[in-house]
Amino acid sequence: MTGKSHGPSFKKHMIKLGECPACNGRGVVQGVFYELDCGACSASGWIDPWLGQPLPLEELAAQLGMNLRAALKRIEQLKTPRATGPEAQYQEGNRLGAGSSNYTGD
């Protein structure tokens, strides 16, 4: 058998969240005298873009955590510049030299 045929999936998949159009992602709407919690997104500012409805709070917490981890990982990747071209051979160790040192071919 090559895969599951029914039942819940084994892994939780990340949903691309969309900003709430009612509050523009703020989670609050302007009342007459003060700001009120947005009823369209349960005051979170995020909705499921495919359904246009707010996610249940347990699912929203899990999705926000997954999106945050993905964003932090992407930020860390952008912080460390990768060498390209000929200098990449000198910047990263390839362990092909004597005593597992860097071999550049010079």
N, C-alpha and C positions, 0 to 999 in steps of 0.2 A: 504494500500500500504506500502511495507516495505522499499522502497528506491527510489533513482533517476533512471529514465529510459533513460534520455538523457540530454544533456546540459553540461556546465562546472561543475566541482566538487565544492563543497562548501568550501573545505579546500585546501590550497596550500601544496603540498607534497614536502618533501626534496629530492633532487636528490643527489646521491653520485657522487661527482665530481671526475674526473681523471686528472692526470697531462698530459700536452701536450707532446707528444713524440718528436715533432720537436724541442722544446726549453727546454725540461726536467723540465717544470714548472717554468721557469725563466721569461717568457714573452718577452725575447729578444733573438735574434740569432746573432752570430758573423759575421759581414760583413768583407770586406777586411781590412778596416781601423778602423771601429767603429761598435758598436752594433746597430742592427736594430730591430724594432718592429716585433714580430713574426706574420706572416700572418695566420698561421694555427689556432691560438687561439685568435685572435684579441688582442694580447699583454697582455692577462690576465694570461696566464700560466695554465688555466683550460679549460677542454673540457667535453662534455657529453660522458662518456665512452661507452655507448650503440651505439650512432650514430657516434662517432669519429669526431664530428663537434663542433665548438664553439657555446656557448649559446648566444642568443641575450643579449645585455647589460642590459636591464631592468630585464630579468630573471636571469642573472648572479649576479646582485646586490642583488636580493632577496635570491638566493640560498647561496651566500657567507654569508649573514646576518644570515640565518637559521643555516648554518654549524658553524659559529662563536658562536652563542648562545648555540648550543649543546655542542661544545668543552668547553666553559666556564663553563657550568653546570657540565660537567664531571670532570673538574679540581677542582671545588668546592667540589664535592663528594669525590674526592680522597684526598683532604686536610684534611677533618674531618674524623679521624679514628673512626671506629665503634668498640665497644667492642664486643667480641665474647666469648662464653662459659659462665661459672658461673659468671664472673665479669660483664657481660652485665646486669644482674639483679640489680646490685648496681649502675651502671653508669647512667641508664635511669630511670626517674621517671614514675611510673605506676599509681599513684593517687589512689591506693587501700587502703592506710593506713588511720589512724585517721586524720581528717582535710585535706583530699586529699593529704597526704604526701606519700612518697615512702614506699611500703610494701615489705620486702624482705623475710619474712617467718622465720626469726631467732627468 
